[in-house]
């Protein structure tokens, strides 16, 4: 099962013609896309600068830009070595 930050907001058909879903290229869905709104109960926008500026979080793991500001992703997402 994929983590919420690994999924795009659109379905498979829409993803086939989405300009942001480019195979073999990192191109996350922009925050202003209608299909990126997160309805997961764990979704919370981070306000703590310590969490937001954590240098160990792998921000390239997200498929939607808005996940980069989510507390759940920032605390549970994949890490990189600094």
C-alpha positions in Angstrom: 0.0 0.0 0.0 1.3 3.4 -1.0 1.7 6.3 1.4 -0.6 9.3 0.9 2.3 11.5 -0.4 3.1 8.9 -3.1 -0.3 9.2 -4.8 -1.5 11.8 -7.2 -5.0 13.3 -6.8 -6.3 12.3 -10.2 -7.4 9.0 -11.4 -5.5 6.7 -13.8 -7.3 8.1 -16.9 -6.7 11.7 -16.0 -3.1 10.9 -15.1 -2.6 9.6 -18.7 -2.9 13.2 -20.1 -2.0 15.3 -17.2 1.0 17.6 -18.0 2.4 17.0 -14.5 2.4 13.2 -14.6 5.4 12.8 -16.8 7.0 9.3 -16.6 10.6 9.2 -15.6 10.6 12.8 -14.6 10.0 14.3 -11.2 7.0 16.6 -11.7 4.7 16.9 -8.7 1.1 18.1 -9.0 1.0 21.9 -8.3 -0.8 23.0 -5.2 -3.4 24.9 -7.2 -4.6 21.7 -9.1 -8.2 20.9 -8.3 -7.3 17.2 -7.6 -4.6 17.8 -5.0 -6.9 18.7 -2.1 -6.2 16.3 0.7 -9.1 14.9 2.7 -7.1 12.5 4.8 -7.8 12.9 8.5 -4.1 13.1 9.3 -3.6 16.1 6.9 -2.5 19.2 8.8 -0.6 22.2 7.5 2.6 22.7 9.4 3.2 26.0 11.2 6.3 25.0 13.3 9.4 26.2 11.5 11.4 23.4 13.1 9.3 20.9 11.3 9.0 22.9 8.0 12.8 23.4 7.7 13.9 19.9 8.7 16.8 19.2 6.3 16.5 15.4 6.6 13.1 15.0 4.9 13.1 13.8 1.3 10.8 16.4 -0.3 11.3 14.7 -3.7 9.2 11.8 -2.5 5.9 13.7 -2.8 3.6 13.5 -5.8 1.7 16.6 -4.7 3.4 19.9 -3.8 1.0 20.5 -0.9 2.4 17.4 0.9 5.6 19.3 1.4 3.8 21.4 4.1 1.9 18.6 5.7 2.8 17.7 9.3 2.1 14.0 8.6 4.5 13.9 5.7 7.2 16.0 7.4 7.2 13.7 10.5 6.6 10.3 8.9 8.0 10.8 5.4 11.3 9.3 4.0 14.6 10.7 5.2 17.8 11.5 3.5 21.3 11.7 5.1 22.6 15.2 5.4 
